[in-house]
């Protein structure tokens, strides 16, 4: 676990946010989860999504889920987390699939296709984080997926220019063509136009709808986790507002939320601890994320030891006292 934390200390904003916003009992196993995500991302990215890297990751994941991890600190730590929280194979396997789509430069025709990508690279992590909070409620899972998809859509809107200069295009192709934009020609010479701005605005609106859906899952979480997840929801949505304030031009510039604004939003998220479960919590999962919710529902919860009875606690305390005094324990 210490190796995982050291790996992430300097470069993972998501992990640092989890450390600051979530209780230690969640942030500690999250280190193993984020470290595995980093290893998978680096391995696939460096190989360009090659089959050798995918085969290696699949073999490592099979060993992790079987409780026989490879002799690597990340694999060993993540195996403990997978066993402790009964994380279904389908979740990290879908994450690996999404990273492979990234490395292959896959593009997406419409919003449902793009959400299938978001489900893999983002909703998977949100679902696993929810399991680390010891929550398996299908309502919480569906809403965690909504939040993951919304955050990834926001990332796409913020990074249009950066992605294009790297040869990547995530904006829905049919939306671009409807605005008179030829995707291949635009990618060859990316620049901001009002048409691109309208596509970005449309995608931000889709993200906002999913942020709104996600709020209903926060009251299902443990009270000490709600503010942290609420902060993630509001701070990420604010990135979209920053894109809008920049005239929807995320080609020439990258939107940034100022630190004081983040602090204000995080402070406001404290009210999430007081939210009550409403009817919206029962909304069905997005079609693209249903397989994640189903995978958790079909996986038995991890066994937990029965809580000690009062008599057992007294007997254990008596044993500790007698050991401290150097006498054999009674009975």
Order of alpha helices (4+ residues) and beta strands (2+ residues): alpha-alpha-alpha-alpha-alpha-alpha-alpha-alpha-alpha-alpha-alpha-alpha-alpha-alpha-alpha-alpha-alpha
